[in-house]
Amino acid sequence: MKQYKVVYPHLSNYPDPIVLAIGDVVIYGREDTEFPNWIFCEAIHSKKRGWVPKQILSKPTEENKATVLAHYSAYELTVTPGMLVEKEFELNEWSFVHTTHGEKGWVPNRVLVIRLGENDHIKRSKREVRTYDNNV
C-alpha cells in the first residue's frame, strides 16, 4: 500500500455512521451533487442515515427501497495536515484509509497527496486546489 500525506483538514460530519451488511434494506434517497454516485440512505433496521456508494446498492424499487450488496461502514476519519495514512481503496472520489495508529475510515481524495519522501514535492492541479479551497 502507498502512503499518503494529508494536506487539508477534514472533519467527520457523522460521528455515528450508518453501518450496513449484505442483505440489509435501505431507503434510497438523493444522490450527492458534489460527489456523484453517493446516495443518502436510511437503514430500515437501525434508522441510521448516511452516504452509501451507489455501486453497493441494488436498483431502487418504486418505494425507493434498495438492498445492500456488500458490507459497508460510512465511518469518516477526522484528519489534519501532516498526518500520514495508507490507502486501502478508492471509490467515488473518496479513499478508505488507515492511520499509523490503526484508525480506519473514509476521507475525500482532495485532502490527500501521495507521499514521495522527505520534502513531499507534489504537483497538484490548479483546478483541484481551487475547487477544494472554494468548498472549505
Secondary structure as UniProt FT lines:
FT   STRAND          3..6
FT   STRAND          19..20
FT   TURN            22..23
FT   STRAND          25..31
FT   TURN            36..37
FT   STRAND          38..43
FT   TURN            44..46
FT   STRAND          49..53
FT   HELIX           54..56
FT   TURN            62..63
FT   STRAND          65..68
FT   STRAND          72..73
FT   TURN            81..82
FT   STRAND          84..91
FT   TURN            92..93
FT   STRAND          94..99
FT   TURN            100..101
FT   STRAND          104..108
FT   HELIX           109..111
FT   STRAND          112..114
FT   HELIX           126..135
//
